[in-house]
Amino acid sequence: MKVKYKYIGIPIPSLGRETKEVALEANATVNDLLILLERDINGQHKDIFKTANFLVNNSRASLDTPLSKGDMIWIFTVLGGG
């Protein structure tokens, strides 16, 4: 299945700011996506995922949130407090 993802507020320009698409196995979770992305960046910056937050289709998500075909996943860090 294919899902889309985008980094928001991640202070690493090399990860890009555009929406990207990736193929995952059926029954994949947010964590499965992160494992794939960590491989793509060769382990560089993987610590960013430890403090990241996630939205799936504009709803708060956790690492064990299941993904479905066509989902949009936002990977972001908190930019400030309030």
C-alpha positions in Angstrom: 0.0 0.0 0.0 1.2 3.6 -0.6 1.0 6.3 2.0 2.3 9.9 1.9 4.4 11.7 4.5 5.8 15.1 5.2 8.3 16.6 7.7 7.1 19.8 9.4 9.3 21.8 11.7 12.2 19.3 11.5 15.4 21.3 11.6 17.2 19.2 9.1 17.0 20.6 5.6 18.3 17.5 3.9 15.1 15.6 4.8 13.2 18.0 2.6 9.9 19.8 3.0 7.9 18.3 0.2 5.3 15.6 0.5 6.8 12.1 -0.4 5.1 8.8 -1.1 6.3 5.4 0.0 5.1 1.8 -0.3 4.5 -0.2 2.9 3.3 -3.7 3.7 -0.4 -4.1 4.5 -1.1 -3.6 8.3 1.9 -1.3 8.6 2.1 1.2 11.5 3.7 4.6 12.0 6.6 2.7 13.5 7.0 0.6 10.4 7.2 3.9 8.4 9.9 5.2 10.7 11.9 2.1 10.3 11.8 2.5 6.6 12.7 6.2 6.8 15.6 5.5 9.1 17.1 3.1 6.5 16.6 5.7 3.8 18.7 8.2 5.8 21.3 5.6 6.7 20.9 6.1 10.4 21.7 9.8 10.2 19.3 12.0 12.2 17.4 9.0 13.5 17.3 10.6 17.0 14.8 13.2 15.5 12.2 10.4 15.4 12.6 9.9 19.2 11.2 13.3 19.9 8.9 13.7 16.9 5.1 13.8 17.0 2.8 12.3 14.4 -0.5 13.0 12.7 -2.3 10.6 10.5 -4.9 12.2 8.4 -4.9 15.2 10.8 -5.5 13.1 13.9 -2.9 12.6 16.6 -1.1 9.3 16.2 1.3 7.1 18.1 4.0 4.6 16.9 1.5 1.8 17.0 -1.2 3.6 15.0 -2.2 1.4 12.0 -1.9 2.9 8.5 -4.1 2.5 5.5 -3.7 3.0 1.8 -3.7 6.7 0.9 -3.0 8.0 4.5 -1.1 11.2 5.0 1.4 11.2 7.8 2.9 14.3 9.2 6.2 14.0 11.1 6.9 17.1 13.2 8.6 18.5 16.2 7.2 21.1 18.6 8.5 24.5 17.5 7.8 26.4 20.7 5.9 26.3 24.0 3.0 28.3 25.1 
